[in-house]
Amino acid sequence: MALPGDLDTLFSQFRQSTRRKLTPALRRGVVLRSGTLEDLPVFYDLLKLTSERGGFCLRSFEYYHNEWQTFAQHDQALMTLA
């Protein structure tokens, strides 16, 4: 699976409803950037809050760490942070 090289290309591939929700935030100065392994704890904290609110099962941090390392080394993972 080839991922786009820049965030503008990725943004253009989002569903229209997702773009519609993101566009006002971007106009207000929110910046999107590609995440790295160092950002995984922040991602996990946000995912934990979302799972509590959404009522879905959250796996351990180690699970997501292993998944990131496995897929990112083959350019098959992308984490976008705002």
DSSP file (Angstrom, degrees, kcal/mol; ACC not computed):
  #  RESIDUE AA STRUCTURE BP1 BP2  ACC     N-H-->O    O-->H-N    N-H-->O    O-->H-N    TCO  KAPPA ALPHA  PHI   PSI    X-CA   Y-CA   Z-CA
    1    1 A M              0   0    0      0, 0.0     2,-0.5     0, 0.0     0, 0.0   0.000 360.0 360.0 360.0 116.5    0.0    0.0    0.0
    2    2 A A        -     0   0    0     74,-0.1    74,-0.1     3,-0.0    73,-0.1  -0.763 360.0-155.0 -89.7 127.2    1.6    3.2   -1.1
    3    3 A L        -     0   0    0     -2,-0.5    74,-0.0    72,-0.5     7,-0.0  -0.759  28.9 -97.1 -98.8 148.5    0.8    6.3    1.0
    4    4 A P        -     0   0    0      0, 0.0    -1,-0.1     0, 0.0     6,-0.0  -0.266  26.5-130.0 -63.4 151.7    1.0    9.8   -0.4
    5    5 A G  S    S+     0   0    0     -3,-0.0     2,-0.3     2,-0.0    -2,-0.0   0.662  83.4  36.7 -79.9 -16.5    4.2   11.7    0.3
    6    6 A D  S  > S-     0   0    0      1,-0.1     4,-1.8    28,-0.0     3,-0.2  -0.922  78.5-116.9-137.7 162.7    2.7   14.9    1.6
    7    7 A L  H  > S+     0   0    0     -2,-0.3     4,-3.1     1,-0.2     5,-0.2   0.806 110.0  60.2 -69.6 -30.3   -0.3   15.9    3.7
    8    8 A D  H  > S+     0   0    0      2,-0.2     4,-1.9     1,-0.2    -1,-0.2   0.916 107.4  46.1 -63.3 -41.5   -2.0   17.9    1.0
    9    9 A T  H  > S+     0   0    0      2,-0.2     4,-0.7     1,-0.2    -2,-0.2   0.918 113.9  48.5 -65.8 -42.8   -2.2   14.8   -1.2
   10   10 A L  H >< S+     0   0    0     -4,-1.8     3,-1.3     1,-0.2     4,-0.5   0.931 108.9  53.6 -61.5 -45.6   -3.5   12.8    1.8
   11   11 A F  H >< S+     0   0    0     -4,-3.1     3,-1.4     1,-0.3    -1,-0.2   0.881 103.2  57.0 -56.9 -40.5   -6.1   15.5    2.6
   12   12 A S  H 3< S+     0   0    0     -4,-1.9    -1,-0.3     1,-0.3    -2,-0.2   0.716 103.9  54.9 -65.6 -19.0   -7.4   15.3   -0.9
   13   13 A Q  T << S+     0   0    0     -3,-1.3    -1,-0.3    -4,-0.7    -2,-0.2   0.509  85.1 105.1 -93.9  -5.2   -8.1   11.6   -0.4
   14   14 A F  S <  S-     0   0    0     -3,-1.4    -3,-0.0    -4,-0.5     2,-0.0  -0.345  85.5 -92.7 -67.7 155.4  -10.2   12.0    2.7
   15   15 A R     >  -     0   0    0      1,-0.1     4,-2.4     4,-0.0     3,-0.4  -0.327  37.7-110.7 -62.5 154.1  -14.0   11.6    2.4
   16   16 A Q  H  > S+     0   0    0      1,-0.2     4,-2.5     2,-0.2     5,-0.2   0.873 118.5  54.9 -57.5 -39.7  -15.8   14.9    1.7
   17   17 A S  H  > S+     0   0    0      1,-0.2     4,-1.4     2,-0.2    -1,-0.2   0.875 108.6  48.7 -64.6 -36.0  -17.4   14.8    5.2
   18   18 A T  H  > S+     0   0    0     -3,-0.4     4,-2.0     2,-0.2    -2,-0.2   0.926 111.7  48.4 -68.5 -45.0  -13.9   14.6    6.8
   19   19 A R  H  X S+     0   0    0     -4,-2.4     4,-2.6     1,-0.2    -2,-0.2   0.891 108.1  55.8 -60.9 -38.9  -12.6   17.4    4.7
   20   20 A R  H  < S+     0   0    0     -4,-2.5    -1,-0.2     1,-0.2    -2,-0.2   0.849 110.3  45.2 -63.7 -34.3  -15.6   19.5    5.6
   21   21 A K  H  X S+     0   0    0     -4,-1.4     4,-0.6    -3,-0.2    -1,-0.2   0.835 116.7  44.9 -77.2 -33.3  -14.9   19.0    9.3
   22   22 A L  H  X S+     0   0    0     -4,-2.0     4,-2.3     1,-0.2     3,-0.3   0.830  96.6  72.9 -80.3 -33.1  -11.2   19.7    9.0
   23   23 A T  H  X S+     0   0    0     -4,-2.6     4,-2.1     1,-0.2     5,-0.2   0.881  95.5  49.3 -55.9 -46.5  -11.3   22.8    6.8
   24   24 A P  H  > S+     0   0    0      0, 0.0     4,-1.4     0, 0.0    -1,-0.2   0.897 111.8  50.2 -61.1 -37.5  -12.6   25.3    9.4
   25   25 A A  H  <>S+     0   0    0     -4,-0.6     5,-2.3    -3,-0.3    -2,-0.2   0.908 109.4  50.6 -65.9 -40.8   -9.9   24.1   11.9
   26   26 A L  H ><5S+     0   0    0     -4,-2.3     3,-1.3     1,-0.2    -1,-0.2   0.881 107.3  54.1 -64.8 -37.1   -7.2   24.6    9.2
   27   27 A R  H 3<5S+     0   0    0     -4,-2.1    -1,-0.2     1,-0.3    -2,-0.2   0.818 104.2  56.1 -64.6 -30.1   -8.5   28.1    8.5
   28   28 A R  T 3<5S-     0   0    0     -4,-1.4    -1,-0.3    -5,-0.2    -2,-0.2   0.438 130.1 -94.7 -83.3   1.5   -8.2   28.9   12.2
   29   29 A G  T < 5S+     0   0    0     -3,-1.3     2,-0.2     1,-0.3    -3,-0.2   0.496  70.4 152.4 103.1   3.9   -4.5   27.9   12.1
   30   30 A V      < -     0   0    0     -5,-2.3     2,-0.5    -6,-0.1    -1,-0.3  -0.506  34.2-147.1 -66.2 134.2   -4.5   24.3   13.2
   31   31 A V        -     0   0    0     51,-0.5     2,-0.4    -2,-0.2    -1,-0.0  -0.893   4.3-148.7-110.4 132.4   -1.5   22.6   11.5
   32   32 A L        +     0   0    0     -2,-0.5     2,-0.3    48,-0.0    50,-0.2  -0.781  23.3 170.9 -95.0 142.0   -1.5   19.0   10.4
   33   33 A R  E     -A   81   0A   0     48,-2.5    48,-3.0    -2,-0.4     2,-0.3  -0.986  37.8 -98.9-146.7 158.1    1.8   17.1   10.5
   34   34 A S  E     -A   80   0A   0     -2,-0.3    46,-0.3    46,-0.2     2,-0.1  -0.592  41.5-134.8 -75.3 134.7    3.0   13.5   10.0
   35   35 A G        -     0   0    0     44,-4.4    44,-0.4    -2,-0.3     2,-0.2  -0.456  16.5-158.8 -87.7 163.2    3.6   11.7   13.3
   36   36 A T    >   -     0   0    0     -2,-0.1     3,-1.6    42,-0.1     4,-0.4  -0.702  42.6 -84.4-127.8-179.8    6.5    9.6   14.3
   37   37 A L  G >  S+     0   0    0      1,-0.3     3,-1.3    -2,-0.2    32,-0.1   0.841 126.7  62.0 -57.0 -33.7    7.2    6.9   16.8
   38   38 A E  G 3  S+     0   0    0      1,-0.3    -1,-0.3     2,-0.1     4,-0.3   0.738 100.1  54.8 -66.3 -21.4    7.9    9.6   19.4
   39   39 A D  G <> S+     0   0    0     -3,-1.6     4,-2.3     1,-0.2     3,-0.5   0.515  79.9  95.4 -87.0  -6.6    4.3   10.8   18.9
   40   40 A L  H <> S+     0   0    0     -3,-1.3     4,-2.9    -4,-0.4     5,-0.2   0.860  78.6  55.4 -58.9 -39.1    2.8    7.4   19.7
   41   41 A P  H  > S+     0   0    0      0, 0.0     4,-2.2     0, 0.0    -1,-0.2   0.908 110.4  46.5 -60.4 -39.0    2.2    8.2   23.4
   42   42 A V  H  > S+     0   0    0     -3,-0.5     4,-2.2    -4,-0.3    -2,-0.2   0.933 112.8  49.7 -65.8 -45.7    0.1   11.3   22.5
   43   43 A F  H  X S+     0   0    0     -4,-2.3     4,-2.6     1,-0.2    -1,-0.2   0.918 111.0  50.1 -57.0 -45.0   -1.8    9.3   19.9
   44   44 A Y  H  X S+     0   0    0     -4,-2.9     4,-2.5     1,-0.2    -1,-0.2   0.907 108.2  52.0 -63.9 -42.0   -2.5    6.6   22.5
   45   45 A D  H  X S+     0   0    0     -4,-2.2     4,-2.0     2,-0.2    -1,-0.2   0.908 112.2  46.3 -60.9 -41.6   -3.8    9.1   25.0
   46   46 A L  H  X S+     0   0    0     -4,-2.2     4,-2.3     1,-0.2    -2,-0.2   0.899 112.0  50.8 -66.8 -40.0   -6.1   10.5   22.5
   47   47 A L  H  X S+     0   0    0     -4,-2.6     4,-2.5    -5,-0.2    -2,-0.2   0.876 107.7  54.1 -64.7 -37.1   -7.3    7.0   21.4
   48   48 A K  H  X S+     0   0    0     -4,-2.5     4,-2.1     2,-0.2    -2,-0.2   0.934 109.8  46.5 -62.8 -46.8   -7.9    6.2   25.1
   49   49 A L  H  X S+     0   0    0     -4,-2.0     4,-2.2     1,-0.2    -2,-0.2   0.913 113.4  49.6 -60.5 -42.5  -10.2    9.2   25.5
   50   50 A T  H  X S+     0   0    0     -4,-2.3     4,-3.0     1,-0.2    -2,-0.2   0.888 109.1  51.5 -65.4 -39.4  -12.0    8.4   22.3
   51   51 A S  H  X>S+     0   0    0     -4,-2.5     4,-1.8     2,-0.2     5,-1.0   0.880 109.7  50.0 -66.8 -36.9  -12.5    4.7   23.3
   52   52 A E  H  <5S+     0   0    0     -4,-2.1    -1,-0.2     2,-0.2    -2,-0.2   0.916 116.8  41.1 -65.8 -42.1  -14.0    5.8   26.7
   53   53 A R  H  <5S+     0   0    0     -4,-2.2    -2,-0.2     1,-0.2    -1,-0.2   0.883 122.5  40.0 -71.8 -38.7  -16.3    8.2   24.9
   54   54 A G  H  <5S-     0   0    0     -4,-3.0    -2,-0.2    -5,-0.2    -1,-0.2   0.588 102.7-127.9 -90.5 -10.9  -17.1    5.8   22.1
   55   55 A G  T  <5 +     0   0    0     -4,-1.8     2,-0.3     1,-0.2    -3,-0.2   0.803  59.2 136.4  72.7  29.2  -17.3    2.7   24.1
   56   56 A F      < -     0   0    0     -5,-1.0    -1,-0.2    -6,-0.2     2,-0.2  -0.760  60.9 -91.9-109.7 161.1  -15.0    0.6   22.0
   57   57 A C        -     0   0    0     -2,-0.3     2,-0.5     1,-0.0    -1,-0.1  -0.442  34.9-153.0 -72.0 134.2  -12.2   -1.7   23.2
   58   58 A L        -     0   0    0     -2,-0.2     2,-0.1   -10,-0.0     3,-0.1  -0.928   7.9-145.3-109.0 128.8   -8.7   -0.2   23.5
   59   59 A R        -     0   0    0     -2,-0.5     5,-0.0     1,-0.2     0, 0.0  -0.337  36.1 -78.7 -83.0 173.0   -5.7   -2.5   23.1
   60   60 A S     >  -     0   0    0      1,-0.1     4,-1.5    -2,-0.1     3,-0.3  -0.242  35.8-113.6 -70.4 159.6   -2.5   -2.0   25.1
   61   61 A F  H  > S+     0   0    0      1,-0.2     4,-2.5     2,-0.2     5,-0.2   0.897 118.0  59.2 -58.0 -40.2    0.1    0.7   24.3
   62   62 A E  H  > S+     0   0    0      1,-0.2     4,-2.8     2,-0.2    -1,-0.2   0.864 100.1  56.5 -58.9 -37.3    2.5   -2.1   23.4
   63   63 A Y  H  > S+     0   0    0     -3,-0.3     4,-2.5     2,-0.2    -1,-0.2   0.952 110.8  42.2 -58.8 -50.6    0.1   -3.4   20.8
   64   64 A Y  H  X S+     0   0    0     -4,-1.5     4,-2.6     2,-0.2    -2,-0.2   0.859 112.9  54.3 -67.5 -34.5    0.0   -0.1   19.0
   65   65 A H  H  X S+     0   0    0     -4,-2.5     4,-2.5     2,-0.2    -1,-0.2   0.938 111.1  45.0 -61.9 -47.6    3.8    0.3   19.4
   66   66 A N  H  X S+     0   0    0     -4,-2.8     4,-2.5     2,-0.2    -2,-0.2   0.904 113.1  50.8 -63.8 -41.9    4.3   -3.1   17.8
   67   67 A E  H  X S+     0   0    0     -4,-2.5     4,-2.6    -5,-0.2     5,-0.4   0.930 110.8  49.0 -61.4 -45.2    1.9   -2.3   15.0
   68   68 A W  H  X S+     0   0    0     -4,-2.6     4,-2.9     1,-0.2     5,-0.4   0.942 113.0  46.6 -60.4 -48.2    3.5    1.0   14.3
   69   69 A Q  H  X S+     0   0    0     -4,-2.5     4,-1.2     1,-0.2    -1,-0.2   0.898 113.9  48.7 -63.3 -39.5    7.0   -0.5   14.1
   70   70 A T  H  < S+     0   0    0     -4,-2.5     4,-0.2    -5,-0.2    -2,-0.2   0.946 122.1  30.8 -65.7 -49.0    5.8   -3.4   11.9
   71   71 A F  H ><>S+     0   0    0     -4,-2.6     5,-2.7    -5,-0.2     3,-1.2   0.855 114.3  57.8 -83.0 -35.5    4.0   -1.3    9.4
   72   72 A A  H ><5S+     0   0    0     -4,-2.9     3,-2.0    -5,-0.4     5,-0.2   0.848  97.1  62.8 -65.9 -33.3    6.0    1.9    9.4
   73   73 A Q  T 3<5S+     0   0    0     -4,-1.2    -1,-0.3    -5,-0.4    -2,-0.2   0.709 109.2  42.3 -66.3 -16.9    9.2    0.2    8.5
   74   74 A H  T < 5S-     0   0    0     -3,-1.2    -1,-0.3    -4,-0.2    -2,-0.2   0.134 118.7-110.2-110.3  17.0    7.6   -0.8    5.2
   75   75 A D  T < 5S+     0   0    0     -3,-2.0   -72,-0.5     1,-0.1    -3,-0.2   0.865  85.4 122.7  55.6  39.3    6.0    2.7    4.7
   76   76 A Q      < +     0   0    0     -5,-2.7     2,-0.3    -8,-0.1    -4,-0.2   0.093  56.5  66.6-115.7  20.4    2.6    1.2    5.3
   77   77 A A        -     0   0    0     -6,-0.3     2,-0.4    -5,-0.2   -74,-0.1  -0.998  52.0-179.1-141.6 144.2    1.6    3.4    8.2
   78   78 A L        -     0   0    0     -2,-0.3     2,-0.5     2,-0.0   -42,-0.1  -0.969   6.5-167.6-144.0 126.6    0.8    7.1    8.5
   79   79 A M        -     0   0    0    -44,-0.4   -44,-4.4    -2,-0.4     2,-0.5  -0.970   9.0-164.2-113.6 124.3   -0.1    9.0   11.7
   80   80 A T  E     -A   34   0A   0     -2,-0.5     2,-0.3   -46,-0.3   -46,-0.2  -0.939   8.2-172.1-111.8 127.0   -1.4   12.5   11.1
   81   81 A L  E      A   33   0A   0    -48,-3.0   -48,-2.5    -2,-0.5    -2,-0.0  -0.864 360.0 360.0-118.4 150.6   -1.5   14.9   14.1
   82   82 A A              0   0    0     -2,-0.3   -51,-0.5   -50,-0.2    -1,-0.1   0.349 360.0 360.0-115.2 360.0   -3.0   18.3   14.5
